[in-house]
Amino acid sequence: MHIVNLPPELVEEILVICDPVDVAQVAQTCTTFRSLIYQSKDSNLWRTLYLSQPLDDPRKCVSQDGQPKPQPIMWRTELQRFVRARTVMDNPALLRKGELEEILQTLMALVCYVPAWITPSNSVDDDDEKGISEVSDNLMLVAALLGHDGFLDTLEVLPNQTFAEKMLLARLHCYYGLTKNDVTNAAHAKSRAYVYNMRHYRPESDYGPFMPNGTVNWVHMQAIHHVVSMHVVDLRENQDFMFAIFPMTLPFTQIVLPENADAEEDWAGVNGKWQVAFCFCDHRELMGTLQEDLDETLFQNPDFREVFRWLDVRLSVTKTEYDPKHPTKPIIHFFGEMQEPSSSTMTGKVKMTPDNQVQWHFVSGDSGNAIWSSEGIQVGGLRSFFGILGSWTTVFHEDDDPVGPFWMRRLRDEKKPVQH
């Protein structure tokens, strides 16, 4: 019996164990197979093919702010987009003109829609075994694909990128972690020159990593991530590169939800013990450069010094305020007390941005005298273990004020990170 004469159900049973690329090739062999594959009245074949990939079941996925993935699932469309992205990541030379934005959007959709990491309460200090604690397959796979043959580094040098492409690429890079190019002195200096340039801290950007319309400036965020990360992991230009998994990498962007999330006013997980790490340098060396880009060679000088410090702080929600633009996410106001040896306090608020990211704003200082102002973004989903990345400066916002990056994350235990 010729294979064309086999019952359609049996042909489907054969096709579902094939790679989707092979299935597409089978469809080109004859009209019978093409009709079976592309004109079926149900989505069983495409659903089964999708679920055979090392990806999360999209029916169990939620957005970064906890909303279910829109139904019905377009199994064929989503699988075809994934396969195309995978093909380009395996061989960037296959990237078609004008296709980059769609590839990046496909990857962002996989990263942003994942199953929630469920904890039994509002605290991430609970024993993970008491909750549903599985790392997202999407995050693990995208991390592996992005690291294949320096894919991110290859894309970032492509000429004539659009604004959307630059933002998507920077966001993926910020989520992913450090690449081989990131550990070079030149790349490190470039990010420092961006982060420490007061030109990027203006009223129109809310003195933080934001665009004038209030959305996140991911180019700025990626530079902040780069500068802070180089203090957290020990990677150097003259050593063999190996991708480092640490709390500022893709697996840690997964959304974290308590079992009683619907009843929680503290939807951002503010209450609890946090650690704030920050970088600073002698800003007097950088003064007088407001109207121009900073000279990157300043940051490659052996005499340049950048200090990295951290402080523990316990935060408590003081009140919530209705946000008409985000009715289910009220503005959270909080108060924090630094742990010894510091005696500083902080006050701030958490709210959603126009592009549905979680924005943190707080001021801090000694004895109630707030002189430091910080603006940050929760990277990844709600309450993600990745934490908040942002920038600090003074409450005065003068042209000659110091600026710098910070990283803030919930503590899951009493251990303190190793500093390099």
Wavefront OBJ file of the C-alpha trace (Angstrom):
o trace
v 0.000 0.000 0.000
v 1.283 3.442 -0.934
v 1.651 5.864 1.958
v -0.776 8.257 0.267
v -3.477 5.628 0.642
v -3.033 5.235 4.385
v -5.900 6.452 6.595
v -5.451 10.150 7.500
v -5.422 9.280 11.199
v -2.448 6.979 10.689
v -0.585 9.562 8.601
v -1.074 12.083 11.396
v 0.309 9.587 13.907
v 3.451 9.419 11.765
v 3.706 13.172 11.269
v 3.469 14.065 14.955
v 6.756 12.301 15.663
v 8.522 14.351 12.989
v 10.174 17.732 13.271
v 7.870 20.534 12.063
v 10.358 21.354 9.293
v 10.021 17.797 7.978
v 6.232 18.047 8.187
v 6.351 21.170 6.014
v 8.459 19.295 3.475
v 5.983 16.404 3.429
v 3.228 18.908 2.632
v 5.096 19.858 -0.535
v 5.114 16.326 -1.931
v 1.477 16.120 -3.036
v -1.923 17.780 -2.748
v -3.232 14.999 -0.498
v -0.632 15.608 2.177
v -0.836 19.364 1.760
v -4.569 19.253 2.347
v -4.178 16.977 5.362
v -1.534 19.206 6.950
v -2.753 22.701 6.121
v -6.502 22.329 5.555
v -7.564 20.065 8.391
v -10.797 21.037 10.150
v -9.212 20.715 13.575
v -5.899 21.767 15.119
v -4.959 18.380 16.553
v -1.888 17.905 14.350
v -0.462 21.372 15.001
v -1.283 21.226 18.709
v 0.488 17.891 19.065
v 3.483 19.126 17.071
v 3.728 22.239 19.253
v 3.488 20.285 22.491
v 6.236 17.938 21.301
v 8.683 20.868 21.339
v 10.717 21.644 24.489
v 8.349 24.529 25.246
v 5.772 25.315 27.905
v 2.152 24.408 27.234
v 0.756 27.845 26.280
v -2.590 26.962 27.883
v -0.805 27.050 31.249
v 1.075 30.286 30.585
v 0.380 33.771 31.907
v 1.710 37.189 30.980
v 4.294 39.025 33.063
v 1.490 40.731 34.979
v -0.345 37.458 35.591
v -2.996 37.501 32.852
v -3.862 34.208 31.058
v -2.664 33.810 27.506
v -5.404 34.817 25.037
v -7.543 31.956 23.756
v -7.904 30.140 21.471
v -4.267 29.204 20.964
v -3.222 29.600 17.341
v -1.170 26.410 17.345
v -0.073 26.441 13.718
v 0.853 30.140 13.659
v 2.773 30.006 16.927
v 4.643 26.858 15.942
v 5.606 28.278 12.554
v 6.870 31.483 14.177
v 8.925 29.498 16.680
v 10.426 27.230 14.024
v 11.375 30.227 11.895
v 13.017 31.932 14.874
v 14.868 28.735 15.760
v 16.086 28.405 12.162
v 17.461 31.952 12.112
v 19.107 31.510 15.511
v 20.835 28.387 14.257
v 22.050 30.296 11.202
v 21.752 34.123 11.326
v 22.773 34.295 7.670
v 19.234 33.092 6.838
v 17.700 36.255 8.318
v 15.630 37.978 5.640
v 15.559 41.720 5.115
v 12.953 43.302 7.381
v 12.445 40.083 9.377
v 14.437 40.899 12.508
v 11.613 42.571 14.436
v 9.283 39.600 13.952
v 11.978 37.162 15.106
v 12.628 39.232 18.225
v 8.900 39.567 18.938
v 8.548 35.792 18.718
v 11.319 35.316 21.268
v 9.853 37.984 23.554
v 6.452 36.279 23.427
v 8.058 33.012 24.542
v 9.891 34.781 27.358
v 6.927 36.857 28.531
v 4.279 34.104 28.516
v 5.362 31.351 30.891
v 3.787 29.312 33.710
v 3.824 31.101 37.047
v 6.116 29.937 39.827
v 3.602 29.358 42.619
v 4.473 29.904 46.283
v 2.121 29.124 49.182
v 2.166 32.677 50.518
v 3.379 36.203 49.857
v 6.922 35.262 50.847
v 9.638 33.784 48.664
v 11.237 32.475 51.859
v 8.915 29.469 51.898
v 10.132 26.000 51.113
v 9.762 25.685 47.344
v 8.520 22.127 47.715
v 5.317 23.467 49.261
v 4.463 25.250 46.022
v 4.531 24.504 42.323
v 8.111 25.404 41.535
v 9.150 24.404 38.041
v 11.460 26.479 35.888
v 9.836 27.506 32.624
v 10.797 25.416 29.586
v 10.436 28.527 27.423
v 13.025 30.411 29.463
v 15.493 27.536 29.450
v 15.177 26.994 25.700
v 15.391 30.678 24.728
v 18.447 31.079 26.965
v 20.116 28.168 25.163
v 19.198 29.506 21.717
v 20.354 33.051 22.467
v 23.705 31.736 23.622
v 24.235 29.622 20.514
v 27.291 30.853 18.578
v 26.998 34.359 20.007
v 23.586 35.058 18.458
v 22.970 38.253 20.448
v 26.439 39.609 19.749
v 25.911 38.914 16.043
v 22.600 40.771 15.895
v 23.778 43.790 17.866
v 26.294 44.764 15.197
v 23.774 44.621 12.347
v 23.545 48.033 10.625
v 20.448 50.187 10.156
v 18.418 48.787 13.041
v 15.031 50.374 13.650
v 14.064 51.830 17.027
v 11.788 48.843 17.709
v 14.549 46.378 16.838
v 17.030 48.121 19.129
v 14.591 48.077 22.050
v 13.602 44.435 21.569
v 17.215 43.367 21.219
v 18.285 45.312 24.311
v 15.397 43.872 26.322
v 16.275 40.312 25.358
v 19.911 41.003 26.191
v 18.969 42.448 29.580
v 16.901 39.338 30.338
v 19.504 36.913 28.986
v 22.613 37.919 30.910
v 26.215 38.472 29.878
v 27.480 37.562 26.417
v 31.027 36.923 25.255
v 31.295 40.473 23.937
v 30.073 41.892 27.255
v 33.216 40.803 29.069
v 35.481 42.780 26.744
v 36.928 45.978 28.161
v 35.578 47.994 25.237
v 31.979 46.815 25.700
v 32.166 47.316 29.467
v 33.457 50.869 28.983
v 30.661 51.622 26.512
v 27.975 50.605 29.022
v 29.619 52.602 31.794
v 29.789 55.647 29.540
v 26.037 55.349 28.970
v 25.078 54.724 32.611
v 27.206 57.531 34.071
v 26.245 60.146 31.479
v 23.958 62.733 33.084
v 22.423 63.410 29.656
v 20.360 60.259 30.190
v 18.808 61.560 33.412
v 16.469 64.362 32.453
v 12.950 65.428 33.469
v 11.518 63.916 30.284
v 12.920 60.498 31.267
v 11.743 60.858 34.877
v 15.450 60.790 35.809
v 15.542 57.074 35.132
v 15.573 54.432 32.370
v 12.390 55.650 30.699
v 11.224 57.106 27.426
v 9.372 60.459 27.361
v 6.032 58.591 27.119
v 6.748 56.665 30.327
v 7.619 53.341 28.710
v 10.860 51.546 29.545
v 14.100 52.472 27.779
v 15.566 48.990 27.384
v 18.818 50.279 25.891
v 19.401 52.090 29.189
v 18.270 49.045 31.192
v 20.656 46.751 29.351
v 23.567 49.107 30.053
v 22.629 49.151 33.759
v 22.419 45.362 33.768
v 25.847 45.123 32.174
v 27.559 47.454 34.646
v 26.070 45.789 37.734
v 26.546 42.234 36.456
v 30.282 42.684 35.998
v 30.505 43.083 39.788
v 28.358 40.033 40.503
v 30.164 37.474 38.334
v 33.880 37.090 37.695
v 34.295 37.101 33.908
v 37.299 38.625 32.169
v 38.283 39.346 28.610
v 41.444 37.263 28.591
v 39.745 34.107 29.883
v 37.713 31.406 28.152
v 34.090 32.532 28.130
v 31.378 30.462 29.749
v 27.791 31.666 30.156
v 27.169 32.477 33.809
v 23.818 31.634 35.385
v 23.177 34.097 38.201
v 20.069 35.935 39.468
v 20.177 38.432 36.601
v 19.692 35.864 33.828
v 16.700 34.491 31.928
v 15.516 31.691 34.221
v 15.065 34.248 37.005
v 12.602 36.395 35.016
v 9.791 33.887 35.637
v 6.684 35.364 37.246
v 6.178 34.398 40.900
v 2.656 34.281 42.325
v 1.383 33.338 45.771
v -1.542 30.915 45.913
v -3.796 33.707 47.158
v -2.597 36.226 44.559
v -6.109 37.457 43.759
v -6.576 38.602 47.345
v -3.195 40.284 47.653
v -3.048 44.074 47.730
v 0.723 43.658 47.782
v 0.676 42.434 44.189
v 4.333 43.424 43.671
v 5.622 41.476 46.673
v 6.981 44.539 48.444
v 6.742 43.308 52.051
v 9.884 41.580 53.253
v 13.652 41.737 53.381
v 15.511 43.047 50.353
v 19.080 43.655 49.337
v 20.058 46.823 47.472
v 23.344 46.798 45.564
v 24.660 49.951 43.942
v 27.665 51.235 42.012
v 29.280 54.639 42.145
v 32.418 56.382 40.946
v 34.064 59.766 41.452
v 31.648 61.785 39.328
v 33.913 64.829 39.454
v 36.017 63.164 36.776
v 32.963 63.146 34.517
v 31.738 66.695 35.071
v 31.585 69.065 32.122
v 30.356 66.372 29.728
v 26.614 66.998 29.948
v 26.243 68.060 26.333
v 28.291 65.266 24.812
v 28.857 61.541 25.045
v 31.339 60.504 27.688
v 34.789 59.526 26.491
v 34.775 55.734 26.785
v 38.537 55.675 27.298
v 37.947 57.238 30.737
v 36.491 53.928 31.848
v 39.348 51.867 30.405
v 41.957 53.817 32.331
v 43.607 51.563 34.950
v 43.144 54.370 37.481
v 39.349 54.413 37.075
v 37.600 53.115 40.184
v 34.012 51.960 40.466
v 32.756 50.965 43.915
v 30.132 48.250 44.429
v 28.263 48.101 47.737
v 25.104 46.515 49.102
v 22.745 47.110 51.986
v 19.918 45.064 53.460
v 16.556 46.734 53.941
v 13.195 45.571 55.275
v 10.220 46.986 53.397
v 6.633 47.320 54.563
v 3.554 48.427 52.647
v 2.051 51.550 54.229
v -0.980 52.059 51.987
v -2.374 51.482 48.508
v -3.893 53.984 46.113
v -6.334 53.233 43.308
v -4.798 53.548 39.844
v -7.501 54.242 37.221
v -5.142 53.215 34.417
v -4.531 49.839 36.086
v -7.618 49.042 38.199
v -6.332 45.648 39.381
v -2.893 46.979 40.307
v -3.201 49.802 42.868
v -0.210 52.044 43.508
v 1.672 50.584 46.483
v 3.314 52.974 48.949
v 6.034 51.570 51.193
v 8.534 52.394 53.918
v 11.919 50.768 54.444
v 14.512 50.615 57.191
v 18.096 49.792 56.302
v 19.720 47.081 58.397
v 22.932 47.611 60.360
v 25.435 49.149 59.892
v 23.289 51.679 58.001
v 20.616 53.751 59.730
v 19.036 55.085 56.549
v 15.359 54.861 55.686
v 13.496 54.904 52.396
v 10.009 55.750 51.237
v 8.607 54.981 47.848
v 5.891 53.606 45.637
v 5.349 50.889 43.056
v 3.091 51.276 40.039
v 2.540 49.973 36.526
v 3.998 51.801 33.523
v 2.065 52.487 30.285
v 3.694 49.373 28.769
v 2.688 47.160 31.727
v 6.055 47.030 33.440
v 6.443 47.425 37.206
v 8.081 50.738 38.135
v 9.727 51.361 41.512
v 10.442 54.863 42.800
v 11.961 55.613 46.184
v 13.969 58.234 48.050
v 16.382 57.472 50.861
v 18.697 59.093 53.375
v 19.747 59.285 57.017
v 17.486 60.457 59.838
v 14.576 61.114 57.517
v 16.676 63.461 55.377
v 16.074 62.018 51.910
v 18.775 63.050 49.469
v 18.938 60.040 47.130
v 16.306 59.349 44.485
v 16.028 56.020 42.645
v 13.989 54.835 39.655
v 13.828 51.191 38.647
v 11.956 48.462 36.803
v 11.099 44.935 37.918
v 12.796 42.802 35.262
v 10.597 39.946 34.078
v 7.298 38.917 35.618
v 5.677 40.070 38.845
v 7.834 39.304 41.907
v 10.485 37.623 39.733
v 13.647 36.524 41.522
v 15.588 38.705 39.038
v 14.588 41.803 41.012
v 14.666 45.490 40.150
v 17.263 47.273 38.031
v 17.485 51.017 37.846
v 19.439 54.189 38.458
v 20.010 56.531 41.383
v 20.860 60.199 41.647
v 19.972 62.964 44.110
v 16.542 64.432 44.803
v 17.859 67.795 43.574
v 18.517 66.626 39.993
v 21.264 69.156 39.358
v 23.449 68.878 36.267
v 26.542 68.084 38.338
v 24.856 65.472 40.562
v 26.311 61.970 40.836
v 24.438 59.129 39.144
v 24.804 55.377 39.108
v 23.066 52.003 38.713
v 21.425 49.838 41.349
v 20.048 46.312 41.662
v 17.470 45.364 44.260
v 16.183 41.863 44.980
v 14.186 39.962 47.547
v 16.286 37.837 49.874
v 15.319 34.179 49.896
v 17.631 33.307 52.783
v 20.103 34.955 55.127
v 23.162 34.274 52.973
v 24.926 37.265 51.487
v 26.311 37.162 47.956
v 29.983 36.895 47.280
v 31.422 40.194 46.114
v 34.208 40.418 43.578
l 1 2 3 4 5 6 7 8 9 10 11 12 13 14 15 16 17 18 19 20 21 22 23 24 25 26 27 28 29 30 31 32 33 34 35 36 37 38 39 40 41 42 43 44 45 46 47 48 49 50 51 52 53 54 55 56 57 58 59 60 61 62 63 64 65 66 67 68 69 70 71 72 73 74 75 76 77 78 79 80 81 82 83 84 85 86 87 88 89 90 91 92 93 94 95 96 97 98 99 100 101 102 103 104 105 106 107 108 109 110 111 112 113 114 115 116 117 118 119 120 121 122 123 124 125 126 127 128 129 130 131 132 133 134 135 136 137 138 139 140 141 142 143 144 145 146 147 148 149 150 151 152 153 154 155 156 157 158 159 160 161 162 163 164 165 166 167 168 169 170 171 172 173 174 175 176 177 178 179 180 181 182 183 184 185 186 187 188 189 190 191 192 193 194 195 196 197 198 199 200 201 202 203 204 205 206 207 208 209 210 211 212 213 214 215 216 217 218 219 220 221 222 223 224 225 226 227 228 229 230 231 232 233 234 235 236 237 238 239 240 241 242 243 244 245 246 247 248 249 250 251 252 253 254 255 256 257 258 259 260 261 262 263 264 265 266 267 268 269 270 271 272 273 274 275 276 277 278 279 280 281 282 283 284 285 286 287 288 289 290 291 292 293 294 295 296 297 298 299 300 301 302 303 304 305 306 307 308 309 310 311 312 313 314 315 316 317 318 319 320 321 322 323 324 325 326 327 328 329 330 331 332 333 334 335 336 337 338 339 340 341 342 343 344 345 346 347 348 349 350 351 352 353 354 355 356 357 358 359 360 361 362 363 364 365 366 367 368 369 370 371 372 373 374 375 376 377 378 379 380 381 382 383 384 385 386 387 388 389 390 391 392 393 394 395 396 397 398 399 400 401 402 403 404 405 406 407 408 409 410 411 412 413 414 415 416 417 418 419 420
